[in-house]
Amino acid sequence: MNLIEIEAIVETECAHFWMIASPSGPYSRGECKHCGEEREFRNSLPLTRWDAATEKAKSAAVSGVSPKV
């Protein structure tokens, strides 16, 4: 193995320790404390079927229309 191959192996085997910025919008930027890799993290979970039903009920309550269940 040459030096370039060794560096590639080290980079792929990092046990990331993510330092994630404070929430500001739907995503926050994170940087690994060990290797410096950057990644975006969602600040909320994607809507589930339960959440969608709850949102329909909230919208109906505001508009005064009865939700279809």
C-alpha positions as CSV (number, residue, x, y, z in Angstrom):
1,M,0.0,0.0,0.0
2,N,1.2,3.5,-0.7
3,L,0.5,6.6,1.4
4,I,-2.6,7.6,-0.7
5,E,-4.3,4.2,-0.1
6,I,-3.6,4.3,3.6
7,E,-5.1,7.8,3.9
8,A,-8.2,6.6,2.1
9,I,-8.6,3.7,4.5
10,V,-8.2,6.0,7.5
11,E,-10.8,8.4,6.2
12,T,-13.4,5.7,5.6
13,E,-12.9,4.0,9.0
14,C,-13.5,7.1,11.2
15,A,-15.8,6.6,14.1
16,H,-17.4,10.0,13.6
17,F,-18.0,12.3,16.6
18,W,-20.4,14.9,15.1
19,M,-20.4,18.5,16.3
20,I,-23.8,19.8,15.1
21,A,-24.6,23.5,14.9
22,S,-27.6,24.9,16.6
23,P,-30.9,24.5,14.7
24,S,-31.4,27.3,12.1
25,G,-34.0,26.1,9.5
26,P,-34.7,22.6,8.5
27,Y,-31.1,21.4,8.4
28,S,-28.0,22.0,10.6
29,R,-24.4,21.6,9.5
30,G,-22.3,19.1,11.3
31,E,-18.6,18.5,11.3
32,C,-16.8,15.4,12.6
33,K,-14.5,16.3,15.5
34,H,-12.0,13.6,14.4
35,C,-11.7,13.8,10.6
36,G,-13.4,17.1,9.6
37,E,-16.0,15.5,7.4
38,E,-19.0,17.7,6.9
39,R,-22.6,16.7,6.7
40,E,-26.1,18.2,7.0
41,F,-28.5,16.9,9.6
42,R,-32.3,17.3,9.6
43,N,-33.7,19.2,12.6
44,S,-36.9,17.3,12.7
45,L,-38.2,13.9,11.7
46,P,-40.0,13.5,8.4
47,L,-43.8,13.5,8.6
48,T,-45.3,10.1,9.5
49,R,-48.8,9.0,8.8
50,W,-49.7,10.0,12.5
51,D,-48.3,13.5,12.0
52,A,-50.1,14.0,8.7
53,A,-53.4,13.1,10.4
54,T,-52.7,15.4,13.2
55,E,-51.9,18.2,10.8
56,K,-55.2,17.6,8.9
57,A,-57.1,17.8,12.2
58,K,-55.3,21.1,13.1
59,S,-56.0,22.6,9.7
60,A,-59.7,21.6,9.9
61,A,-60.0,23.1,13.4
62,V,-58.6,26.4,12.2
63,S,-60.8,26.5,9.0
64,G,-63.9,25.1,10.8
65,V,-64.2,22.1,8.4
66,S,-64.6,18.6,9.8
67,P,-61.7,16.4,8.8
68,K,-62.3,13.1,6.9
69,V,-61.0,10.2,8.8
